């Protein structure tokens, strides 16, 4: 998983020995749906790698992306299939944690929850583009990511790994999900535990607690995002209307086009909000059944909720 253009598909291509899609743009989405890749090794082991579309996708809405991922996770969990690990990719070349990347990380934390965090690998990509003069800069970014934005996940077991854009590097990262270097005398037990996998927070919410997608932690976060976007777009429309009232002949045509575009985006946000809205009666019912999901810790989710309201929605990485 990870933001659009962060190298998810390329990571899997290296694992399975496939070439990057011809004409692929690293900043545009290459994956439009869930894709599974099966790899059978000579020792009899089978790996299934799953490529997912990123949020802020080029062609699809965040609501559609969340539903696609959630439905796949729900189906697998109902079939008693659990994930051995989750790889979250991030471009080390990015000099900014944009609002979209922070929101992506927020949704990722809400999808996983604390219990599955030890199976999360926070993988930085684009190291093969590193120049000698950028080495110190990239290392500072790693420190900022680990000590700030990724800190809540790392504090509950997630680990950062560097991807060097080679097949060996990709497999080394995967292998960390199957062993614990601090317990070399008990490798077989660790392998057995790895094969059992982990249940993600959204799987527990949808299957064990019988919640609809919009009632999950991730669904509620997406609803809040739509609401914020709607308020911003209303303010933009007001400013554009005021500018049009001044009747500046040079800017009128451009302002009208911008007004029409923003109005269309606002209508889309209203539709998305309506689809993610939880009826009052259902909210009351969930309030009384909340104890069913208390088995999952919300430390990571709570931290990101605090971060998104405390100025972390956009920050520069030095």
Phi and psi restraints in degrees (value plus and minus 20) as a CYANA .aco file:
   2 UNK   PHI     126.9   166.9
   2 UNK   PSI     152.3   192.3
   3 UNK   PHI     -81.6   -41.6
   3 UNK   PSI     136.0   176.0
   4 UNK   PHI     -79.0   -39.0
   4 UNK   PSI     111.6   151.6
   5 UNK   PHI      63.3   103.3
   5 UNK   PSI     -10.0    30.0
   6 UNK   PHI    -110.1   -70.1
   6 UNK   PSI     -23.1    16.9
   7 UNK   PHI      84.7   124.7
   7 UNK   PSI       0.1    40.1
   8 UNK   PHI     -82.2   -42.2
   8 UNK   PSI     -72.1   -32.1
   9 UNK   PHI     -84.3   -44.3
   9 UNK   PSI     -58.6   -18.6
  10 UNK   PHI     -83.7   -43.7
  10 UNK   PSI     -58.1   -18.1
  11 UNK   PHI     -80.1   -40.1
  11 UNK   PSI     -65.5   -25.5
  12 UNK   PHI     -89.9   -49.9
  12 UNK   PSI     -57.8   -17.8
  13 UNK   PHI     -77.8   -37.8
  13 UNK   PSI     -59.0   -19.0
  14 UNK   PHI     -87.1   -47.1
  14 UNK   PSI     -58.3   -18.3
  15 UNK   PHI     -84.4   -44.4
  15 UNK   PSI     -64.4   -24.4
  16 UNK   PHI    -113.7   -73.7
  16 UNK   PSI     -23.1    16.9
  17 UNK   PHI      61.3   101.3
  17 UNK   PSI       2.3    42.3
  18 UNK   PHI    -116.3   -76.3
  18 UNK   PSI     136.6   176.6
  19 UNK   PHI    -106.8   -66.8
  19 UNK   PSI     134.7   174.7
  20 UNK   PHI     -83.8   -43.8
  20 UNK   PSI     122.1   162.1
  21 UNK   PHI     -75.9   -35.9
  21 UNK   PSI     114.2   154.2
  22 UNK   PHI     -81.6   -41.6
  22 UNK   PSI     115.1   155.1
  23 UNK   PHI      55.9    95.9
  23 UNK   PSI     -12.0    28.0
  24 UNK   PHI     -87.8   -47.8
  24 UNK   PSI     117.2   157.2
  25 UNK   PHI    -124.2   -84.2
  25 UNK   PSI     102.7   142.7
  26 UNK   PHI     -84.2   -44.2
  26 UNK   PSI     -38.0     2.0
  27 UNK   PHI    -120.0   -80.0
  27 UNK   PSI     -19.2    20.8
  28 UNK   PHI    -137.1   -97.1
  28 UNK   PSI     139.9   179.9
  29 UNK   PHI     -94.6   -54.6
  29 UNK   PSI     110.4   150.4
  30 UNK   PHI    -120.8   -80.8
  30 UNK   PSI     -39.8     0.2
  31 UNK   PHI    -132.5   -92.5
  31 UNK   PSI     101.2   141.2
  32 UNK   PHI    -123.7   -83.7
  32 UNK   PSI     -32.5     7.5
  33 UNK   PHI    -170.6  -130.6
  33 UNK   PSI     154.7   194.7
  34 UNK   PHI     -88.7   -48.7
  34 UNK   PSI     110.5   150.5
  35 UNK   PHI    -147.7  -107.7
  35 UNK   PSI     111.1   151.1
  36 UNK   PHI    -128.1   -88.1
  36 UNK   PSI     117.2   157.2
  37 UNK   PHI    -145.6  -105.6
  37 UNK   PSI     100.8   140.8
  38 UNK   PHI    -119.7   -79.7
  38 UNK   PSI     113.6   153.6
  39 UNK   PHI    -147.4  -107.4
  39 UNK   PSI     100.4   140.4
  40 UNK   PHI    -122.5   -82.5
  40 UNK   PSI     100.4   140.4
  41 UNK   PHI    -112.5   -72.5
  41 UNK   PSI     144.6   184.6
  42 UNK   PHI     -84.1   -44.1
  42 UNK   PSI     -46.7    -6.7
  43 UNK   PHI    -102.0   -62.0
  43 UNK   PSI     -14.2    25.8
  44 UNK   PHI      73.3   113.3
  44 UNK   PSI     -25.3    14.7
  45 UNK   PHI    -100.2   -60.2
  45 UNK   PSI     125.0   165.0
  46 UNK   PHI    -139.9   -99.9
  46 UNK   PSI     111.6   151.6
  47 UNK   PHI    -133.4   -93.4
  47 UNK   PSI     120.3   160.3
  48 UNK   PHI    -140.2  -100.2
  48 UNK   PSI      93.1   133.1
  49 UNK   PHI    -120.4   -80.4
  49 UNK   PSI     116.7   156.7
  50 UNK   PHI    -140.6  -100.6
  50 UNK   PSI     100.5   140.5
  51 UNK   PHI    -117.9   -77.9
  51 UNK   PSI     112.2   152.2
  52 UNK   PHI    -140.4  -100.4
  52 UNK   PSI     130.3   170.3
  53 UNK   PHI     -90.3   -50.3
  53 UNK   PSI     127.8   167.8
  54 UNK   PHI    -109.4   -69.4
  54 UNK   PSI     136.6   176.6
  55 UNK   PHI     -89.5   -49.5
  55 UNK   PSI     143.7   183.7
  56 UNK   PHI      38.0    78.0
  56 UNK   PSI      21.3    61.3
  57 UNK   PHI     -87.4   -47.4
  57 UNK   PSI     134.5   174.5
  58 UNK   PHI     -84.1   -44.1
  58 UNK   PSI     -53.6   -13.6
  59 UNK   PHI    -140.3  -100.3
  59 UNK   PSI     -38.7     1.3
  60 UNK   PHI    -142.1  -102.1
  60 UNK   PSI     134.3   174.3
  61 UNK   PHI     -97.5   -57.5
  61 UNK   PSI     139.0   179.0
  62 UNK   PHI     -80.4   -40.4
  62 UNK   PSI     -54.8   -14.8
  63 UNK   PHI     -84.0   -44.0
  63 UNK   PSI     -62.5   -22.5
  64 UNK   PHI     -85.4   -45.4
  64 UNK   PSI     -60.3   -20.3
  65 UNK   PHI     -84.1   -44.1
  65 UNK   PSI     -66.7   -26.7
  66 UNK   PHI     -81.0   -41.0
  66 UNK   PSI     -63.1   -23.1
  67 UNK   PHI     -83.1   -43.1
  67 UNK   PSI     -61.5   -21.5
  68 UNK   PHI     -80.7   -40.7
  68 UNK   PSI     -68.0   -28.0
  69 UNK   PHI     -87.4   -47.4
  69 UNK   PSI     -64.1   -24.1
  70 UNK   PHI     -83.8   -43.8
  70 UNK   PSI     -61.8   -21.8
  71 UNK   PHI     -86.0   -46.0
  71 UNK   PSI     -57.1   -17.1
  72 UNK   PHI     -85.7   -45.7
  72 UNK   PSI     -65.1   -25.1
  73 UNK   PHI     -83.5   -43.5
  73 UNK   PSI     -61.2   -21.2
  74 UNK   PHI     -82.5   -42.5
  74 UNK   PSI     -65.5   -25.5
  75 UNK   PHI     -81.3   -41.3
  75 UNK   PSI     -62.9   -22.9
  76 UNK   PHI     -86.2   -46.2
  76 UNK   PSI     -62.4   -22.4
  77 UNK   PHI     -86.1   -46.1
  77 UNK   PSI     -60.0   -20.0
  78 UNK   PHI     -84.5   -44.5
  78 UNK   PSI     -46.6    -6.6
  79 UNK   PHI    -109.3   -69.3
  79 UNK   PSI      -7.7    32.3
  80 UNK   PHI      43.9    83.9
  80 UNK   PSI      12.3    52.3
  81 UNK   PHI    -129.0   -89.0
  81 UNK   PSI     102.0   142.0
  82 UNK   PHI    -134.4   -94.4
  82 UNK   PSI     139.1   179.1
  83 UNK   PHI    -106.1   -66.1
  83 UNK   PSI     114.7   154.7
  84 UNK   PHI     -97.8   -57.8
  84 UNK   PSI     -51.7   -11.7
  85 UNK   PHI    -184.1  -144.1
  85 UNK   PSI     141.9   181.9
  86 UNK   PHI    -149.2  -109.2
  86 UNK   PSI     103.6   143.6
  87 UNK   PHI    -123.5   -83.5
  87 UNK   PSI     101.7   141.7
  88 UNK   PHI    -130.6   -90.6
  88 UNK   PSI     100.1   140.1
  89 UNK   PHI    -119.8   -79.8
  89 UNK   PSI     125.9   165.9
  90 UNK   PHI    -167.5  -127.5
  90 UNK   PSI     112.3   152.3
  91 UNK   PHI     -93.8   -53.8
  91 UNK   PSI      99.1   139.1
  92 UNK   PHI     -90.3   -50.3
  92 UNK   PSI     -38.0     2.0
  93 UNK   PHI     -94.7   -54.7
  93 UNK   PSI     -34.4     5.6
  94 UNK   PHI     -89.2   -49.2
  94 UNK   PSI     107.4   147.4
  95 UNK   PHI    -116.9   -76.9
  95 UNK   PSI      -8.7    31.3
  96 UNK   PHI    -170.2  -130.2
  96 UNK   PSI     118.8   158.8
  97 UNK   PHI    -111.2   -71.2
  97 UNK   PSI      70.2   110.2
  98 UNK   PHI     -87.0   -47.0
  98 UNK   PSI     147.9   187.9
  99 UNK   PHI     -79.5   -39.5
  99 UNK   PSI     -58.9   -18.9
 100 UNK   PHI     -87.1   -47.1
 100 UNK   PSI     -57.7   -17.7
 101 UNK   PHI     -88.8   -48.8
 101 UNK   PSI     -61.3   -21.3
 102 UNK   PHI     -83.0   -43.0
 102 UNK   PSI     -61.6   -21.6
 103 UNK   PHI     -86.8   -46.8
 103 UNK   PSI     -56.5   -16.5
 104 UNK   PHI     -81.0   -41.0
 104 UNK   PSI     -64.4   -24.4
 105 UNK   PHI     -85.6   -45.6
 105 UNK   PSI     -56.8   -16.8
 106 UNK   PHI     -80.8   -40.8
 106 UNK   PSI     -68.6   -28.6
 107 UNK   PHI     -83.9   -43.9
 107 UNK   PSI     -58.2   -18.2
 108 UNK   PHI     -81.1   -41.1
 108 UNK   PSI     -65.0   -25.0
 109 UNK   PHI     -81.9   -41.9
 109 UNK   PSI     -57.1   -17.1
 110 UNK   PHI     -93.9   -53.9
 110 UNK   PSI     -50.8   -10.8
 111 UNK   PHI     -87.5   -47.5
 111 UNK   PSI     -63.5   -23.5
 112 UNK   PHI    -101.9   -61.9
 112 UNK   PSI     -70.3   -30.3
 113 UNK   PHI      57.1    97.1
 113 UNK   PSI     156.2   196.2
 114 UNK   PHI     -92.7   -52.7
 114 UNK   PSI     -57.8   -17.8
 115 UNK   PHI     -82.2   -42.2
 115 UNK   PSI     -50.4   -10.4
 116 UNK   PHI    -115.2   -75.2
 116 UNK   PSI     -19.0    21.0
 117 UNK   PHI     -81.5   -41.5
 117 UNK   PSI     -52.9   -12.9
 118 UNK   PHI     -87.1   -47.1
 118 UNK   PSI     -34.3     5.7
 119 UNK   PHI    -119.3   -79.3
 119 UNK   PSI      -7.9    32.1
 120 UNK   PHI    -117.8   -77.8
 120 UNK   PSI     113.5   153.5
 121 UNK   PHI    -137.9   -97.9
 121 UNK   PSI      97.6   137.6
 122 UNK   PHI    -108.4   -68.4
 122 UNK   PSI      82.6   122.6
 123 UNK   PHI    -125.1   -85.1
 123 UNK   PSI     100.0   140.0
 124 UNK   PHI    -107.8   -67.8
 124 UNK   PSI     114.8   154.8
 125 UNK   PHI    -134.9   -94.9
 125 UNK   PSI     158.0   198.0
 126 UNK   PHI      51.6    91.6
 126 UNK   PSI      -0.4    39.6
 127 UNK   PHI     -88.0   -48.0
 127 UNK   PSI     -43.7    -3.7
 128 UNK   PHI     -90.6   -50.6
 128 UNK   PSI     -33.2     6.8
 129 UNK   PHI    -113.4   -73.4
 129 UNK   PSI     -16.4    23.6
 130 UNK   PHI     -90.2   -50.2
 130 UNK   PSI     113.1   153.1
 131 UNK   PHI    -119.7   -79.7
 131 UNK   PSI     137.7   177.7
 132 UNK   PHI     -76.8   -36.8
 132 UNK   PSI     -59.1   -19.1
 133 UNK   PHI     -92.8   -52.8
 133 UNK   PSI     -33.3     6.7
 134 UNK   PHI    -116.3   -76.3
 134 UNK   PSI     -24.0    16.0
 135 UNK   PHI     -76.9   -36.9
 135 UNK   PSI     -67.4   -27.4
 136 UNK   PHI     -85.9   -45.9
 136 UNK   PSI     -58.0   -18.0
 137 UNK   PHI     -83.3   -43.3
 137 UNK   PSI     -66.3   -26.3
 138 UNK   PHI     -83.2   -43.2
 138 UNK   PSI     -57.3   -17.3
 139 UNK   PHI     -88.0   -48.0
 139 UNK   PSI     -56.0   -16.0
 140 UNK   PHI     -84.5   -44.5
 140 UNK   PSI     -58.4   -18.4
 141 UNK   PHI     -84.2   -44.2
 141 UNK   PSI     -60.6   -20.6
 142 UNK   PHI     -79.5   -39.5
 142 UNK   PSI     -64.2   -24.2
 143 UNK   PHI     -82.9   -42.9
 143 UNK   PSI     -58.8   -18.8
 144 UNK   PHI     -89.2   -49.2
 144 UNK   PSI     -59.4   -19.4
 145 UNK   PHI     -85.3   -45.3
 145 UNK   PSI     -68.3   -28.3
 146 UNK   PHI     -88.4   -48.4
 146 UNK   PSI     -56.5   -16.5
 147 UNK   PHI    -109.9   -69.9
 147 UNK   PSI     -25.8    14.2
 148 UNK   PHI    -153.0  -113.0
 148 UNK   PSI    -102.0   -62.0
 149 UNK   PHI     -85.0   -45.0
 149 UNK   PSI     -56.1   -16.1
 150 UNK   PHI    -117.0   -77.0
 150 UNK   PSI     -21.9    18.1
 151 UNK   PHI     -75.1   -35.1
 151 UNK   PSI     -65.6   -25.6
 152 UNK   PHI     -82.3   -42.3
 152 UNK   PSI     -58.6   -18.6
 153 UNK   PHI     -89.5   -49.5
 153 UNK   PSI     -62.3   -22.3
 154 UNK   PHI     -84.7   -44.7
 154 UNK   PSI     -55.5   -15.5
 155 UNK   PHI     -85.6   -45.6
 155 UNK   PSI     -40.2    -0.2
 156 UNK   PHI    -132.2   -92.2
 156 UNK   PSI      -1.0    39.0
 157 UNK   PHI     101.5   141.5
 157 UNK   PSI     -32.7     7.3
 158 UNK   PHI     -89.2   -49.2
 158 UNK   PSI     138.0   178.0
 159 UNK   PHI    -153.0  -113.0
 159 UNK   PSI     127.5   167.5
 160 UNK   PHI    -113.0   -73.0
 160 UNK   PSI     117.5   157.5
 161 UNK   PHI    -155.0  -115.0
 161 UNK   PSI     128.5   168.5
 162 UNK   PHI    -120.2   -80.2
 162 UNK   PSI     113.8   153.8
 163 UNK   PHI    -125.5   -85.5
 163 UNK   PSI      99.9   139.9
 164 UNK   PHI    -113.2   -73.2
 164 UNK   PSI      -7.9    32.1
 165 UNK   PHI      45.3    85.3
 165 UNK   PSI      15.0    55.0
 166 UNK   PHI    -148.1  -108.1
 166 UNK   PSI     139.5   179.5
 167 UNK   PHI     -83.2   -43.2
 167 UNK   PSI     -60.4   -20.4
 168 UNK   PHI     -81.3   -41.3
 168 UNK   PSI     -63.5   -23.5
 169 UNK   PHI     -83.2   -43.2
 169 UNK   PSI     -62.2   -22.2
 170 UNK   PHI     -82.1   -42.1
 170 UNK   PSI     -65.9   -25.9
 171 UNK   PHI     -89.0   -49.0
 171 UNK   PSI     -51.8   -11.8
 172 UNK   PHI     -83.1   -43.1
 172 UNK   PSI     -58.7   -18.7
 173 UNK   PHI     -86.5   -46.5
 173 UNK   PSI     -64.1   -24.1
 174 UNK   PHI     -81.5   -41.5
 174 UNK   PSI     -58.8   -18.8
 175 UNK   PHI     -84.5   -44.5
 175 UNK   PSI     -46.0    -6.0
 176 UNK   PHI     -87.7   -47.7
 176 UNK   PSI     -37.9     2.1
 177 UNK   PHI    -102.3   -62.3
 177 UNK   PSI     -29.2    10.8
 178 UNK   PHI    -131.8   -91.8
 178 UNK   PSI     -19.2    20.8
 179 UNK   PHI    -171.6  -131.6
 179 UNK   PSI     143.1   183.1
 180 UNK   PHI    -146.7  -106.7
 180 UNK   PSI      92.1   132.1
 181 UNK   PHI     -82.2   -42.2
 181 UNK   PSI     -40.6    -0.6
 182 UNK   PHI    -104.8   -64.8
 182 UNK   PSI     -18.7    21.3
 183 UNK   PHI    -158.1  -118.1
 183 UNK   PSI      34.9    74.9
 184 UNK   PHI     -86.7   -46.7
 184 UNK   PSI     -40.9    -0.9
 185 UNK   PHI    -101.5   -61.5
 185 UNK   PSI     -25.5    14.5
 186 UNK   PHI    -151.4  -111.4
 186 UNK   PSI      23.1    63.1
 187 UNK   PHI     -82.9   -42.9
 187 UNK   PSI     -62.4   -22.4
 188 UNK   PHI     -82.3   -42.3
 188 UNK   PSI     -60.0   -20.0
 189 UNK   PHI     -84.2   -44.2
 189 UNK   PSI     -60.2   -20.2
 190 UNK   PHI     -84.7   -44.7
 190 UNK   PSI     -59.2   -19.2
 191 UNK   PHI     -84.8   -44.8
 191 UNK   PSI     -59.5   -19.5
 192 UNK   PHI     -83.2   -43.2
 192 UNK   PSI     -62.4   -22.4
 193 UNK   PHI     -84.8   -44.8
 193 UNK   PSI     -58.5   -18.5
 194 UNK   PHI     -83.0   -43.0
 194 UNK   PSI     -59.2   -19.2
 195 UNK   PHI     -86.8   -46.8
 195 UNK   PSI     -43.3    -3.3
 196 UNK   PHI     -93.4   -53.4
 196 UNK   PSI     -48.4    -8.4
 197 UNK   PHI      55.9    95.9
 197 UNK   PSI    -196.5  -156.5
 198 UNK   PHI    -149.8  -109.8
 198 UNK   PSI     133.0   173.0
 199 UNK   PHI    -116.5   -76.5
 199 UNK   PSI     107.3   147.3
 200 UNK   PHI    -100.0   -60.0
 200 UNK   PSI     138.5   178.5
 201 UNK   PHI     -77.2   -37.2
 201 UNK   PSI     -64.8   -24.8
 202 UNK   PHI     -87.0   -47.0
 202 UNK   PSI     -48.5    -8.5
 203 UNK   PHI     -89.5   -49.5
 203 UNK   PSI     -62.7   -22.7
 204 UNK   PHI     -84.2   -44.2
 204 UNK   PSI     -60.6   -20.6
 205 UNK   PHI     -84.6   -44.6
 205 UNK   PSI     -65.1   -25.1
 206 UNK   PHI     -99.5   -59.5
 206 UNK   PSI     -53.6   -13.6
 207 UNK   PHI    -117.8   -77.8
 207 UNK   PSI     -75.2   -35.2
 208 UNK   PHI     -95.2   -55.2
 208 UNK   PSI     -58.0   -18.0
 209 UNK   PHI    -118.0   -78.0
 209 UNK   PSI     -19.6    20.4
 210 UNK   PHI      37.4    77.4
 210 UNK   PSI      20.3    60.3
 211 UNK   PHI    -113.7   -73.7
 211 UNK   PSI     130.1   170.1
 212 UNK   PHI     -98.7   -58.7
 212 UNK   PSI     142.5   182.5
 213 UNK   PHI     -75.0   -35.0
 213 UNK   PSI     -63.6   -23.6
 214 UNK   PHI     -88.3   -48.3
 214 UNK   PSI     -32.6     7.4
 215 UNK   PHI    -115.1   -75.1
 215 UNK   PSI     -26.6    13.4
 216 UNK   PHI     -98.7   -58.7
 216 UNK   PSI     147.9   187.9
 217 UNK   PHI     -80.2   -40.2
 217 UNK   PSI     -62.2   -22.2
 218 UNK   PHI     -86.9   -46.9
 218 UNK   PSI     -61.0   -21.0
 219 UNK   PHI     -83.6   -43.6
 219 UNK   PSI     -61.7   -21.7
 220 UNK   PHI     -85.7   -45.7
 220 UNK   PSI     -57.4   -17.4
 221 UNK   PHI     -84.3   -44.3
 221 UNK   PSI     -59.5   -19.5
 222 UNK   PHI     -86.9   -46.9
 222 UNK   PSI     -58.5   -18.5
 223 UNK   PHI     -81.0   -41.0
 223 UNK   PSI     -63.3   -23.3
 224 UNK   PHI     -83.6   -43.6
 224 UNK   PSI     -56.6   -16.6
 225 UNK   PHI     -84.8   -44.8
 225 UNK   PSI     -63.9   -23.9
 226 UNK   PHI     -80.3   -40.3
 226 UNK   PSI     -60.8   -20.8
 227 UNK   PHI     -83.8   -43.8
 227 UNK   PSI     -61.2   -21.2
 228 UNK   PHI     -85.7   -45.7
 228 UNK   PSI     -63.1   -23.1
 229 UNK   PHI     -81.0   -41.0
 229 UNK   PSI     -60.8   -20.8
 230 UNK   PHI     -81.9   -41.9
 230 UNK   PSI     -63.4   -23.4
 231 UNK   PHI     -83.5   -43.5
 231 UNK   PSI     -60.7   -20.7
 232 UNK   PHI     -85.1   -45.1
 232 UNK   PSI     -59.4   -19.4
 233 UNK   PHI     -90.3   -50.3
 233 UNK   PSI     -54.7   -14.7
 234 UNK   PHI     -82.3   -42.3
 234 UNK   PSI     -60.7   -20.7
 235 UNK   PHI     -87.4   -47.4
 235 UNK   PSI     -59.1   -19.1
 236 UNK   PHI     -82.6   -42.6
 236 UNK   PSI     -63.5   -23.5
 237 UNK   PHI     -81.2   -41.2
 237 UNK   PSI     -59.3   -19.3
 238 UNK   PHI     -83.5   -43.5
 238 UNK   PSI     -63.5   -23.5
 239 UNK   PHI     -85.4   -45.4
 239 UNK   PSI     -59.6   -19.6
 240 UNK   PHI     -86.3   -46.3
 240 UNK   PSI     -59.5   -19.5
 241 UNK   PHI     -83.8   -43.8
 241 UNK   PSI     -59.8   -19.8
 242 UNK   PHI     -84.5   -44.5
 242 UNK   PSI     -59.7   -19.7
 243 UNK   PHI     -87.0   -47.0
 243 UNK   PSI     -58.7   -18.7
 244 UNK   PHI     -85.3   -45.3
 244 UNK   PSI     -52.9   -12.9
 245 UNK   PHI     -85.5   -45.5
 245 UNK   PSI     -43.3    -3.3
 246 UNK   PHI     -95.5   -55.5
 246 UNK   PSI     -35.2     4.8
 247 UNK   PHI      36.5    76.5
 247 UNK   PSI      26.2    66.2
 248 UNK   PHI     -95.5   -55.5
 248 UNK   PSI      90.3   130.3
 249 UNK   PHI     -79.6   -39.6
 249 UNK   PSI     -49.6    -9.6
 250 UNK   PHI     -94.0   -54.0
 250 UNK   PSI     -47.1    -7.1
 251 UNK   PHI    -127.0   -87.0
 251 UNK   PSI     -30.9     9.1
 252 UNK   PHI     -77.5   -37.5
 252 UNK   PSI     -69.1   -29.1
 253 UNK   PHI     -82.0   -42.0
 253 UNK   PSI     -64.5   -24.5
 254 UNK   PHI     -85.2   -45.2
 254 UNK   PSI     -60.2   -20.2
 255 UNK   PHI     -86.7   -46.7
 255 UNK   PSI     -57.6   -17.6
 256 UNK   PHI     -84.3   -44.3
 256 UNK   PSI     -60.8   -20.8
 257 UNK   PHI     -84.2   -44.2
 257 UNK   PSI     -62.3   -22.3
 258 UNK   PHI     -86.0   -46.0
 258 UNK   PSI     -58.4   -18.4
 259 UNK   PHI     -82.4   -42.4
 259 UNK   PSI     -65.5   -25.5
 260 UNK   PHI     -83.6   -43.6
 260 UNK   PSI     -61.3   -21.3
 261 UNK   PHI     -85.4   -45.4
 261 UNK   PSI     -66.0   -26.0
 262 UNK   PHI     -85.1   -45.1
 262 UNK   PSI     -58.1   -18.1
 263 UNK   PHI     -83.6   -43.6
 263 UNK   PSI     -59.8   -19.8
 264 UNK   PHI     -85.7   -45.7
 264 UNK   PSI     -61.2   -21.2
 265 UNK   PHI     -84.5   -44.5
 265 UNK   PSI     -57.2   -17.2
 266 UNK   PHI     -85.8   -45.8
 266 UNK   PSI     -62.1   -22.1
 267 UNK   PHI     -82.9   -42.9
 267 UNK   PSI     -57.7   -17.7
 268 UNK   PHI     -86.1   -46.1
 268 UNK   PSI     -60.6   -20.6
 269 UNK   PHI     -83.9   -43.9
 269 UNK   PSI     -58.3   -18.3
 270 UNK   PHI     -82.9   -42.9
 270 UNK   PSI     -63.5   -23.5
 271 UNK   PHI     -83.6   -43.6
 271 UNK   PSI     -63.6   -23.6
 272 UNK   PHI     -83.8   -43.8
 272 UNK   PSI     -61.1   -21.1
 273 UNK   PHI     -81.4   -41.4
 273 UNK   PSI     -63.3   -23.3
 274 UNK   PHI     -82.2   -42.2
 274 UNK   PSI     -58.4   -18.4
 275 UNK   PHI     -91.3   -51.3
 275 UNK   PSI     -44.0    -4.0
 276 UNK   PHI    -119.6   -79.6
 276 UNK   PSI     -18.7    21.3
 277 UNK   PHI     -94.0   -54.0
 277 UNK   PSI     118.1   158.1
 278 UNK   PHI    -120.7   -80.7
 278 UNK   PSI     101.4   141.4
 279 UNK   PHI     -77.9   -37.9
 279 UNK   PSI     131.2   171.2
 280 UNK   PHI     -76.9   -36.9
 280 UNK   PSI     -65.6   -25.6
 281 UNK   PHI     -79.6   -39.6
 281 UNK   PSI     -59.8   -19.8
 282 UNK   PHI     -89.5   -49.5
 282 UNK   PSI     -56.5   -16.5
 283 UNK   PHI     -83.3   -43.3
 283 UNK   PSI     -58.2   -18.2
 284 UNK   PHI     -86.4   -46.4
 284 UNK   PSI     -61.6   -21.6
 285 UNK   PHI     -83.2   -43.2
 285 UNK   PSI     -60.5   -20.5
 286 UNK   PHI     -86.6   -46.6
 286 UNK   PSI     -53.4   -13.4
 287 UNK   PHI     -80.2   -40.2
 287 UNK   PSI     -60.1   -20.1
 288 UNK   PHI    -101.7   -61.7
 288 UNK   PSI     -34.2     5.8
 289 UNK   PHI    -128.2   -88.2
 289 UNK   PSI      -6.8    33.2
 290 UNK   PHI     -79.3   -39.3
 290 UNK   PSI     -50.1   -10.1
 291 UNK   PHI     -80.1   -40.1
 291 UNK   PSI     -40.6    -0.6
 292 UNK   PHI     -86.4   -46.4
 292 UNK   PSI     -40.9    -0.9
 293 UNK   PHI    -131.9   -91.9
 293 UNK   PSI      -7.1    32.9
 294 UNK   PHI     -91.0   -51.0
 294 UNK   PSI     -32.5     7.5
 295 UNK   PHI     -88.8   -48.8
 295 UNK   PSI     -34.8     5.2
 296 UNK   PHI    -122.8   -82.8
 296 UNK   PSI     110.4   150.4
 297 UNK   PHI     -95.9   -55.9
 297 UNK   PSI     125.6   165.6
 298 UNK   PHI    -134.6   -94.6
 298 UNK   PSI       6.8    46.8
 299 UNK   PHI     -81.2   -41.2
 299 UNK   PSI     -66.3   -26.3
 300 UNK   PHI     -83.8   -43.8
 300 UNK   PSI     -67.1   -27.1
 301 UNK   PHI     -81.2   -41.2
 301 UNK   PSI     -62.2   -22.2
 302 UNK   PHI     -84.8   -44.8
 302 UNK   PSI     -59.0   -19.0
 303 UNK   PHI     -83.8   -43.8
 303 UNK   PSI     -64.0   -24.0
 304 UNK   PHI     -88.4   -48.4
 304 UNK   PSI     -52.6   -12.6
 305 UNK   PHI     -82.9   -42.9
 305 UNK   PSI     -60.8   -20.8
 306 UNK   PHI     -86.6   -46.6
 306 UNK   PSI     -63.1   -23.1
 307 UNK   PHI     -82.2   -42.2
 307 UNK   PSI     -61.2   -21.2
 308 UNK   PHI     -90.8   -50.8
 308 UNK   PSI     -35.7     4.3
 309 UNK   PHI    -128.5   -88.5
 309 UNK   PSI     -11.7    28.3
 310 UNK   PHI    -144.5  -104.5
 310 UNK   PSI       2.3    42.3
 311 UNK   PHI      78.2   118.2
 311 UNK   PSI     -17.2    22.8
 312 UNK   PHI    -106.2   -66.2
 312 UNK   PSI     -12.2    27.8
 313 UNK   PHI     -90.4   -50.4
 313 UNK   PSI     -31.3     8.7
 314 UNK   PHI    -183.9  -143.9
 314 UNK   PSI     107.1   147.1
 315 UNK   PHI    -170.2  -130.2
 315 UNK   PSI     128.3   168.3
 316 UNK   PHI    -108.4   -68.4
 316 UNK   PSI     118.5   158.5
 317 UNK   PHI    -122.9   -82.9
 317 UNK   PSI     102.5   142.5
